[in-house]
Amino acid sequence: MRQLAGALVVCLATSFEPAYQALAQGFTDPLDTPALLHREALDSLPVQALASLGGDKLIAVGMRGVILLSEDGGIHWRQVQAPVGSDLLDLSFVSSQQGWVVGQDGVILASSDGGNTWTKQLDGRQALDQLTRYYRENSGLDEQVRDGLVQQLETNLGTGPVLPFLSVHFSGANDGLASGPFGMLVASEDGGQHWRPALHEIDNPDFLHLNAIGQVGDQLFIASEQGVVFKADVRERHFRPVTTGHVGSFFSIAGHGDVVLAGGLGGVLYASHNRGESWAALSTPLTQLVTRIEFDPQAQRFIAISAGGEVLSIAADLHESSLQPARAPMLYTDVARLPGRLVFASIQGITRDSTDKLQSQEGKQ
């Protein structure tokens, strides 16, 4: 049985029960319920994604609709209201003001004021009719292809809003993609005001899980299952599969120039030096699921984090690396690098660490 992408992170978070005891007497659909506002210990809330908005401003999103903002590099946080109580799993900001968040229940949210207020653009209840109607009305597709895509959408969405969007990426203020399990892929050309299906824009006949979207220069990549990485040009945006030699799933992808790095279960890293055309395993001391890879252009280094709290710094050319072992059991989910420090998102909350420790490890290599 195929492993549901992101299940490890999401399932471990279900044990966190902050102030939701009031809802225990009956089910309330999270799509109909704004996120609960917490009054204290905001940095202890389980967080799935984190981003820098410039300067010392950070945004973090996580379980049950939590959206947090910091103006001082992660020292203090405040929560802003989300229109849903669904778990939020990924985000993409194209400026300090404009961004999107995706998550469980097929949710896509958007903000145009730096994350202070949010509107819902799509959810799983709207998606079945909206996405299948697009294909039924699109005469430009081969009828057999169109019917197969409609059938897959009905399989994915016919039982209700049960599947998440796992990743979102905008290449600019208008052009965006969101991806998920069982080949789910939607696109927008107007900043998310309208979303359409994009299953016909990817050569994915087995409807592999689409776990993480990344952009490297003018190329888009999607980390997937069975050692497959999908690649497309930003402008043409038709994804073709590239086999890497890995047999498992990839959950993170990033790069710079000609170098692309993908990470998966058990600390696996695969690298390409020719813009994702060919791949080889990279020796790594990581032992746990690689949950996020980021490239820091200022430091000219990759940072790969794991579900075991490990932090691996890798030179831009991949020729040397240094490991910062886990200081405590932490399920890291994301990382942002600010001047002089790293800020980590995890299921256990948000933590900060000086980059001095990482740099001292690098100096020993």
Beta strands, then each sheet from edge to edge (+ up, - down):
strand 1: 47-52
strand 2: 58-62
strand 3: 67-70
strand 4: 78-80
strand 5: 88-93
strand 6: 99-103
strand 7: 107-111
strand 8: 119-122
strand 9: 167-170
strand 10: 176-179
strand 11: 185-188
strand 12: 196-197
strand 13: 210-216
strand 14: 219-224
strand 15: 228-233
strand 16: 240-243
strand 17: 250-256
strand 18: 259-264
strand 19: 269-272
strand 20: 280-282
strand 21: 290-296
strand 22: 301-306
strand 23: 311-315
strand 24: 321-324
strand 25: 332-338
strand 26: 341-346
strand 27: 349-354
sheet 1: 1+ 2- 3+ 4-
sheet 2: 5+ 6- 7+ 8-
sheet 3: 9+ 10- 11+ 12-
sheet 4: 13+ 14- 15+ 16-
sheet 5: 17+ 18- 19+ 20-
sheet 6: 21+ 22- 23+ 24-
sheet 7: 25+ 26- 27+
end
